[in-house]
Amino acid sequence: IQLLRGAIRLIHQNTDRAPRYTCRQTIYRNRYVPARSFKNCGEVLQAPTLEDFRLASSDRIRLDVSATGEGEIFSWAGAKAFQSDRMADVIGGGLSSSGDFDAFLVSIFAADSVLYQYLGAIEAGGRRYAEYAYSIPESTSHYRVQTGRDPHDEKVVPYQGRFLIDRENLELKSLTVRMNPPPDEI
């Protein structure tokens, strides 16, 4: 617990000191469609295995994201200049999100309602990490997803994920965010 507390303190210090920063964001998207007939959406959500679905499409998107005092701006990874303050203008359609970096760090490492679970030690690239799982309930989530074509058609969703903390310097090495299950409207 001391390791986690120290890492959270360091994350807060870093986000407080960095009003403008640039990160590379990688988004993996897999879209599945039913492999058999379902009677309703509830039955789809209760489907026991991925065998009930088939992969319809898969892609990986790599973006550079710059967080500024006014929000975020986006470009394809390695582009010479940032292109837009709307991610959709850069990548087109499909499931994606923006506002991730600072907002997720604050939500995951500052909220009282976050549930943390220590998963164990991991060694990678000669470094030792502590792996944790976390969960943010819908009641305290600020994660909104667009559910229709209109940008104002949104729903707040619960989410969870994992993160790695470097045992030596307490730095956050990686963070995953996963909404599960997605809203019925999607």
Accessible surface in RSA format (square Angstrom, percent):
REM  Atomic radii and reference values for relative SASA: ProtOr
REM  Chains: A
REM  Algorithm: Lee & Richards
REM  Probe-radius: 1.40
REM  Slices: 20
REM RES _ NUM      All-atoms   Total-Side   Main-Chain    Non-polar    All polar
REM                ABS   REL    ABS   REL    ABS   REL    ABS   REL    ABS   REL
RES ILE A   1   139.93  79.6 100.33  74.7  39.60  95.4 103.58  74.6  36.35  98.6
RES GLN A   2   127.68  71.4 120.36  88.0   7.32  17.4  60.82 129.5  66.85  50.7
RES LEU A   3    35.73  19.9  28.11  20.1   7.62  19.2  32.85  23.1   2.88   7.8
RES LEU A   4    10.61   5.9  10.61   7.6   0.00   0.0  10.61   7.4   0.00   0.0
RES ARG A   5   129.42  54.3 125.52  64.0   3.90   9.3  40.64  55.5  88.78  53.8
RES GLY A   6     5.65   7.0   0.00   N/A   5.65   7.0   3.31   9.1   2.34   5.2
RES ALA A   7     0.12   0.1   0.12   0.2   0.00   0.0   0.12   0.2   0.00   0.0
RES ILE A   8    33.23  18.9  33.23  24.8   0.00   0.0  33.23  23.9   0.00   0.0
RES ARG A   9   144.52  60.7 140.76  71.8   3.76   9.0  61.95  84.7  82.57  50.0
RES LEU A  10    41.51  23.1  40.10  28.7   1.42   3.6  41.06  28.8   0.45   1.2
RES ILE A  11    10.50   6.0   9.82   7.3   0.68   1.6  10.50   7.6   0.00   0.0
RES HIS A  12    58.89  32.2  58.39  40.6   0.50   1.3  34.27  35.3  24.62  28.6
RES GLN A  13    86.76  48.5  82.59  60.4   4.17   9.9  30.46  64.8  56.30  42.7
RES ASN A  14    59.17  40.8  56.36  54.5   2.81   6.8  24.36  58.6  34.81  33.6
RES THR A  15    29.10  20.7  13.80  14.0  15.30  36.5  10.97  14.7  18.13  27.4
RES ASP A  16   118.70  83.1  86.03  85.6  32.67  77.3  30.10  70.8  88.60  88.4
RES ARG A  17   165.40  69.4 138.10  70.4  27.29  65.0  73.91 101.0  91.48  55.4
RES ALA A  18    34.27  31.5  28.36  43.8   5.92  13.5  31.92  45.0   2.35   6.2
RES PRO A  19   102.69  74.8  85.06  77.5  17.63  64.1  97.06  80.1   5.64  35.0
RES ARG A  20   151.58  63.6 130.77  66.7  20.82  49.6  56.94  77.8  94.64  57.4
RES TYR A  21    52.18  24.4  43.72  24.9   8.46  22.0  51.90  39.0   0.28   0.3
RES THR A  22    82.32  58.5  52.36  53.1  29.96  71.4  35.54  47.7  46.78  70.7
RES CYS A  23    40.45  30.6  32.19  35.9   8.26  19.4  14.53  36.8  25.92  28.0
RES ARG A  24   119.99  50.4  91.37  46.6  28.62  68.1  31.78  43.4  88.20  53.5
RES GLN A  25    20.87  11.7  17.45  12.8   3.42   8.1  10.66  22.7  10.21   7.7
RES THR A  26    48.36  34.4  22.42  22.7  25.94  61.8  13.28  17.8  35.08  53.0
RES ILE A  27    25.59  14.6  22.01  16.4   3.59   8.6  25.59  18.4   0.00   0.0
RES TYR A  28   155.12  72.4 128.46  73.1  26.66  69.4  96.65  72.6  58.47  72.1
RES ARG A  29    44.05  18.5  38.69  19.7   5.36  12.8  24.69  33.7  19.35  11.7
RES ASN A  30    87.95  60.7  58.43  56.5  29.52  71.1   6.63  15.9  81.33  78.6
RES ARG A  31   138.93  58.3 135.54  69.1   3.39   8.1  66.17  90.4  72.75  44.1
RES TYR A  32    89.29  41.7  65.18  37.1  24.12  62.8  42.39  31.9  46.91  57.8
RES VAL A  33    32.04  21.1  31.82  28.8   0.22   0.5  32.04  27.8   0.00   0.0
RES PRO A  34    69.23  50.5  53.29  48.6  15.94  57.9  53.29  44.0  15.94  99.1
RES ALA A  35    57.05  52.5  21.25  32.8  35.80  81.4  26.53  37.4  30.52  80.9
RES ARG A  36   110.48  46.4  92.99  47.4  17.50  41.7  65.29  89.2  45.19  27.4
RES SER A  37   105.08  88.8  82.01 109.4  23.07  53.1  48.69 103.7  56.39  79.0
RES PHE A  38    35.97  18.0   5.48   3.4  30.49  79.3   7.22   4.4  28.75  82.3
RES LYS A  39   182.70  89.1 144.80  88.8  37.90  90.2  97.03  87.3  85.67  91.3
RES ASN A  40    92.39  63.7  78.53  75.9  13.85  33.4  42.80 103.0  49.59  47.9
RES CYS A  41    76.38  57.8  72.33  80.7   4.04   9.5  15.36  38.9  61.01  65.8
RES GLY A  42    40.46  49.9   0.00   N/A  40.46  49.9  34.75  95.4   5.70  12.8
RES GLU A  43    54.75  31.4  47.87  36.2   6.88  16.4  29.45  57.0  25.30  20.7
RES VAL A  44    46.73  30.7  43.16  39.1   3.57   8.6  43.16  37.5   3.57   9.7
RES LEU A  45    83.56  46.5  54.49  39.0  29.07  73.1  57.44  40.3  26.13  70.3
RES GLN A  46   144.82  81.0 123.88  90.5  20.95  49.9  45.18  96.2  99.65  75.6
RES ALA A  47    20.75  19.1   0.28   0.4  20.46  46.6   1.95   2.8  18.79  49.8
RES PRO A  48   112.11  81.7  75.22  68.6  36.89 134.1  84.08  69.4  28.04 174.2
RES THR A  49    69.63  49.5  58.73  59.5  10.90  26.0  65.10  87.4   4.53   6.9
RES LEU A  50   118.09  65.8 108.19  77.4   9.90  24.9 108.59  76.3   9.51  25.6
RES GLU A  51   154.97  89.0 128.32  97.1  26.65  63.4  53.48 103.4 101.48  82.9
RES ASP A  52    19.16  13.4  18.22  18.1   0.93   2.2   0.93   2.2  18.22  18.2
RES PHE A  53    39.55  19.8  28.78  17.8  10.77  28.0  28.78  17.4  10.77  30.8
RES ARG A  54   141.94  59.6 137.41  70.0   4.53  10.8  57.51  78.6  84.43  51.2
RES LEU A  55    91.04  50.7  66.58  47.6  24.46  61.5  66.58  46.8  24.46  65.8
RES ALA A  56    39.31  36.1   6.39   9.9  32.93  74.9   9.53  13.4  29.78  78.9
RES SER A  57    55.06  46.5  45.93  61.3   9.13  21.0  42.44  90.4  12.62  17.7
RES SER A  58    71.48  60.4  39.76  53.1  31.72  73.1  18.59  39.6  52.89  74.1
RES ASP A  59    61.18  42.9  48.36  48.1  12.82  30.3  39.26  92.4  21.92  21.9
RES ARG A  60   142.98  60.0 113.27  57.7  29.71  70.7  24.14  33.0 118.84  72.0
RES ILE A  61     8.97   5.1   8.13   6.1   0.84   2.0   8.97   6.5   0.00   0.0
RES ARG A  62    84.67  35.5  79.59  40.6   5.08  12.1  15.07  20.6  69.60  42.2
RES LEU A  63     0.00   0.0   0.00   0.0   0.00   0.0   0.00   0.0   0.00   0.0
RES ASP A  64    17.85  12.5  17.85  17.8   0.00   0.0   2.14   5.0  15.71  15.7
RES VAL A  65     1.54   1.0   0.26   0.2   1.28   3.1   0.26   0.2   1.28   3.5
RES SER A  66     0.70   0.6   0.70   0.9   0.00   0.0   0.00   0.0   0.70   1.0
RES ALA A  67    10.95  10.1  10.66  16.5   0.28   0.6  10.66  15.0   0.28   0.7
RES THR A  68    27.13  19.3  14.92  15.1  12.21  29.1  10.68  14.3  16.45  24.9
RES GLY A  69    74.94  92.4   0.00   N/A  74.94  92.4  32.82  90.1  42.12  94.3
RES GLU A  70   167.95  96.4 128.05  96.9  39.90  95.0  74.58 144.3  93.36  76.2
RES GLY A  71    36.53  45.0   0.00   N/A  36.53  45.0  34.70  95.2   1.83   4.1
RES GLU A  72    27.08  15.5  17.77  13.4   9.31  22.2  12.67  24.5  14.41  11.8
RES ILE A  73    50.11  28.5  50.11  37.3   0.00   0.0  50.11  36.1   0.00   0.0
RES PHE A  74     2.24   1.1   2.24   1.4   0.00   0.0   2.24   1.4   0.00   0.0
RES SER A  75     1.89   1.6   1.89   2.5   0.00   0.0   0.00   0.0   1.89   2.6
RES TRP A  76   108.66  43.6 108.66  52.6   0.00   0.0  91.57  48.8  17.09  27.7
RES ALA A  77    33.74  31.0  10.33  15.9  23.41  53.3  10.63  15.0  23.11  61.2
RES GLY A  78    59.12  72.9   0.00   N/A  59.12  72.9  32.05  88.0  27.07  60.6
RES ALA A  79    45.33  41.7  16.48  25.4  28.85  65.6  27.37  38.5  17.96  47.6
RES LYS A  80   213.49 104.2 170.45 104.6  43.04 102.5 123.35 111.0  90.15  96.0
RES ALA A  81    67.75  62.3  56.61  87.4  11.15  25.4  64.05  90.2   3.70   9.8
RES PHE A  82    73.73  36.9  47.67  29.5  26.06  67.8  47.85  29.0  25.88  74.1
RES GLN A  83   105.52  59.0  68.28  49.9  37.25  88.7  33.91  72.2  71.61  54.3
RES SER A  84    20.96  17.7  10.12  13.5  10.84  25.0  16.45  35.0   4.51   6.3
RES ASP A  85   103.08  72.2  83.81  83.4  19.26  45.6  21.35  50.2  81.73  81.5
RES ARG A  86   121.33  50.9 117.04  59.7   4.29  10.2  54.45  74.4  66.89  40.5
RES MET A  87     8.85   4.6   5.33   3.5   3.51   8.4   5.24   4.5   3.61   4.8
RES ALA A  88    45.98  42.3  37.58  58.0   8.40  19.1  37.92  53.4   8.06  21.3
RES ASP A  89    89.87  63.0  52.61  52.4  37.26  88.1  22.65  53.3  67.22  67.0
RES VAL A  90    15.15  10.0   0.54   0.5  14.61  35.2   1.82   1.6  13.33  36.2
RES ILE A  91    23.18  13.2   0.25   0.2  22.93  55.3   2.03   1.5  21.15  57.4
RES GLY A  92    38.98  48.1   0.00   N/A  38.98  48.1  35.05  96.2   3.93   8.8
RES GLY A  93    62.13  76.6   0.00   N/A  62.13  76.6  41.48 113.8  20.64  46.2
RES GLY A  94    61.35  75.7   0.00   N/A  61.35  75.7  32.63  89.5  28.72  64.3
RES LEU A  95    88.99  49.6  76.50  54.7  12.49  31.4  81.24  57.1   7.75  20.9
RES SER A  96    39.54  33.4  12.30  16.4  27.23  62.7   6.17  13.1  33.37  46.7
RES SER A  97    25.51  21.6  16.00  21.4   9.51  21.9  15.69  33.4   9.82  13.8
RES SER A  98    65.96  55.7  40.78  54.4  25.18  58.0   4.80  10.2  61.15  85.7
RES GLY A  99    34.97  43.1   0.00   N/A  34.97  43.1  29.25  80.3   5.72  12.8
RES ASP A 100    17.72  12.4  16.94  16.9   0.78   1.8   8.25  19.4   9.46   9.4
RES PHE A 101    42.57  21.3  37.53  23.2   5.04  13.1  41.96  25.4   0.61   1.7
RES ASP A 102    63.40  44.4  62.49  62.2   0.91   2.2  19.98  47.0  43.42  43.3
RES ALA A 103    54.90  50.5  44.73  69.0  10.17  23.1  52.70  74.2   2.21   5.8
RES PHE A 104    17.10   8.6  17.10  10.6   0.00   0.0  17.10  10.4   0.00   0.0
RES LEU A 105    35.15  19.6  34.17  24.4   0.98   2.5  34.42  24.2   0.74   2.0
RES VAL A 106    73.29  48.2  71.05  64.3   2.24   5.4  72.86  63.3   0.43   1.2
RES SER A 107    18.21  15.4  13.00  17.3   5.21  12.0   8.84  18.8   9.37  13.1
RES ILE A 108     0.00   0.0   0.00   0.0   0.00   0.0   0.00   0.0   0.00   0.0
RES PHE A 109     4.82   2.4   0.59   0.4   4.23  11.0   1.07   0.6   3.75  10.7
RES ALA A 110    51.50  47.4  20.60  31.8  30.90  70.3  28.13  39.6  23.37  61.9
RES ALA A 111    39.92  36.7  20.71  32.0  19.21  43.7  30.22  42.6   9.69  25.7
RES ASP A 112   152.75 107.0 116.68 116.1  36.07  85.3  42.75 100.6 110.00 109.7
RES SER A 113    37.92  32.0  22.10  29.5  15.82  36.4  33.19  70.7   4.73   6.6
RES VAL A 114    12.28   8.1   0.07   0.1  12.22  29.4   0.07   0.1  12.22  33.1
RES LEU A 115   124.77  69.5 119.85  85.7   4.91  12.4 122.42  86.0   2.34   6.3
RES TYR A 116    70.49  32.9  37.92  21.6  32.58  84.8  36.07  27.1  34.43  42.4
RES GLN A 117   112.06  62.7 107.76  78.8   4.30  10.2  34.47  73.4  77.59  58.8
RES TYR A 118   111.27  52.0  88.17  50.2  23.10  60.1  79.62  59.8  31.65  39.0
RES LEU A 119    64.59  36.0  27.58  19.7  37.01  93.0  31.79  22.3  32.80  88.3
RES GLY A 120    18.60  22.9   0.00   N/A  18.60  22.9  18.60  51.0   0.00   0.0
RES ALA A 121    68.63  63.1  36.84  56.8  31.79  72.3  37.09  52.2  31.54  83.6
RES ILE A 122    60.88  34.6  53.66  40.0   7.22  17.4  60.41  43.5   0.47   1.3
RES GLU A 123   127.84  73.4  97.21  73.5  30.63  72.9  30.54  59.1  97.30  79.4
RES ALA A 124    50.80  46.7  41.11  63.4   9.69  22.0  48.86  68.8   1.94   5.2
RES GLY A 125    85.10 104.9   0.00   N/A  85.10 104.9  47.04 129.1  38.06  85.2
RES GLY A 126    70.78  87.3   0.00   N/A  70.78  87.3  32.63  89.5  38.16  85.5
RES ARG A 127    82.95  34.8  80.13  40.8   2.81   6.7  36.56  50.0  46.39  28.1
RES ARG A 128   140.19  58.9 135.17  68.9   5.02  12.0  44.13  60.3  96.06  58.2
RES TYR A 129    11.73   5.5  11.73   6.7   0.00   0.0   1.73   1.3  10.00  12.3
RES ALA A 130     0.00   0.0   0.00   0.0   0.00   0.0   0.00   0.0   0.00   0.0
RES GLU A 131    29.52  16.9  29.52  22.3   0.00   0.0   0.16   0.3  29.37  24.0
RES TYR A 132    11.87   5.5  11.87   6.8   0.00   0.0   6.51   4.9   5.36   6.6
RES ALA A 133    20.90  19.2  20.61  31.8   0.29   0.7  20.81  29.3   0.09   0.2
RES TYR A 134     5.14   2.4   0.00   0.0   5.14  13.4   2.33   1.8   2.81   3.5
RES SER A 135    41.02  34.7  41.02  54.8   0.00   0.0  18.63  39.7  22.39  31.4
RES ILE A 136     3.32   1.9   2.50   1.9   0.82   2.0   2.50   1.8   0.82   2.2
RES PRO A 137    49.06  35.8  42.30  38.6   6.76  24.6  49.06  40.5   0.00   0.0
RES GLU A 138    90.16  51.8  81.63  61.8   8.53  20.3  23.77  46.0  66.39  54.2
RES SER A 139   104.29  88.1  59.86  79.9  44.43 102.3  57.77 123.0  46.52  65.2
RES THR A 140    54.41  38.7  41.37  41.9  13.04  31.1  48.12  64.6   6.29   9.5
RES SER A 141    10.21   8.6   0.00   0.0  10.21  23.5   0.45   1.0   9.76  13.7
RES HIS A 142   144.98  79.2 125.83  87.5  19.15  49.0  83.80  86.4  61.18  71.2
RES TYR A 143    35.45  16.6  29.02  16.5   6.44  16.7  13.68  10.3  21.77  26.8
RES ARG A 144   136.45  57.3 117.68  60.0  18.77  44.7  25.83  35.3 110.62  67.0
RES VAL A 145     7.80   5.1   3.81   3.4   3.99   9.6   7.80   6.8   0.00   0.0
RES GLN A 146    87.10  48.7  68.97  50.4  18.14  43.2  22.67  48.3  64.43  48.9
RES THR A 147    29.10  20.7  11.26  11.4  17.84  42.5   3.31   4.5  25.78  39.0
RES GLY A 148    31.09  38.3   0.00   N/A  31.09  38.3  25.06  68.8   6.03  13.5
RES ARG A 149   236.31  99.2 208.66 106.4  27.65  65.8  88.50 120.9 147.82  89.6
RES ASP A 150    67.95  47.6  59.90  59.6   8.05  19.0  24.27  57.1  43.68  43.6
RES PRO A 151    72.59  52.9  66.22  60.4   6.37  23.2  66.22  54.7   6.37  39.6
RES HIS A 152   160.01  87.5 136.46  94.9  23.55  60.2  89.90  92.7  70.10  81.6
RES ASP A 153    64.90  45.5  59.28  59.0   5.62  13.3  14.00  32.9  50.90  50.8
RES GLU A 154    87.68  50.3  57.31  43.4  30.37  72.3   4.52   8.8  83.15  67.9
RES LYS A 155    78.47  38.3  73.76  45.3   4.71  11.2  36.37  32.7  42.10  44.8
RES VAL A 156    37.96  25.0  34.31  31.1   3.66   8.8  34.31  29.8   3.66   9.9
RES VAL A 157     2.88   1.9   2.84   2.6   0.05   0.1   2.88   2.5   0.00   0.0
RES PRO A 158    40.23  29.3  39.89  36.4   0.34   1.2  40.00  33.0   0.23   1.4
RES TYR A 159     2.92   1.4   1.69   1.0   1.23   3.2   0.51   0.4   2.42   3.0
RES GLN A 160    54.19  30.3  54.19  39.6   0.00   0.0  20.69  44.0  33.50  25.4
RES GLY A 161     3.36   4.1   0.00   N/A   3.36   4.1   1.30   3.6   2.07   4.6
RES ARG A 162   113.83  47.8 113.01  57.6   0.82   2.0  23.52  32.2  90.31  54.7
RES PHE A 163     1.49   0.7   0.00   0.0   1.49   3.9   1.49   0.9   0.00   0.0
RES LEU A 164    31.18  17.4  31.18  22.3   0.00   0.0  31.18  21.9   0.00   0.0
RES ILE A 165     0.07   0.0   0.07   0.1   0.00   0.0   0.07   0.0   0.00   0.0
RES ASP A 166     9.68   6.8   9.68   9.6   0.00   0.0   2.51   5.9   7.18   7.2
RES ARG A 167    70.17  29.5  52.25  26.6  17.92  42.7  10.76  14.7  59.41  36.0
RES GLU A 168   143.98  82.7 109.79  83.1  34.19  81.4  46.15  89.3  97.83  79.9
RES ASN A 169    64.79  44.7  48.88  47.2  15.91  38.3  33.03  79.5  31.76  30.7
RES LEU A 170    51.63  28.8  51.62  36.9   0.01   0.0  51.62  36.3   0.01   0.0
RES GLU A 171    90.48  51.9  89.27  67.5   1.21   2.9  14.83  28.7  75.65  61.8
RES LEU A 172    49.22  27.4  23.02  16.5  26.20  65.9  23.02  16.2  26.20  70.5
RES LYS A 173   126.89  61.9  99.70  61.2  27.19  64.7  48.49  43.6  78.40  83.5
RES SER A 174    49.15  41.5  40.92  54.6   8.23  19.0  40.03  85.2   9.12  12.8
RES LEU A 175    52.15  29.0  22.44  16.1  29.71  74.7  22.50  15.8  29.66  79.8
RES THR A 176    65.59  46.7  61.20  62.0   4.40  10.5  64.89  87.2   0.70   1.1
RES VAL A 177    48.94  32.2  16.57  15.0  32.37  78.0  16.57  14.4  32.37  87.8
RES ARG A 178   121.77  51.1 117.93  60.1   3.84   9.2  42.71  58.4  79.06  47.9
RES MET A 179    30.14  15.6  15.00   9.9  15.14  36.0  15.00  12.8  15.14  20.1
RES ASN A 180    82.83  57.1  70.61  68.2  12.23  29.4   2.90   7.0  79.93  77.3
RES PRO A 181    74.61  54.4  69.33  63.2   5.28  19.2  69.33  57.2   5.28  32.8
RES PRO A 182    59.60  43.4  56.21  51.2   3.39  12.3  56.21  46.4   3.39  21.1
RES PRO A 183    11.62   8.5   0.00   0.0  11.62  42.2   8.24   6.8   3.38  21.0
RES ASP A 184    93.79  65.7  66.96  66.6  26.83  63.5  27.74  65.3  66.05  65.9
RES GLU A 185   103.02  59.1  71.30  53.9  31.72  75.5  48.26  93.3  54.76  44.7
RES ILE A 186    91.36  52.0  36.17  26.9  55.19 133.0  53.38  38.4  37.97 103.0
END  Absolute sums over single chains surface
CHAIN  1 A    11986.7       9056.8       2929.9       6145.2       5841.5
END  Absolute sums over all chains
TOTAL         11986.7       9056.8       2929.9       6145.2       5841.5
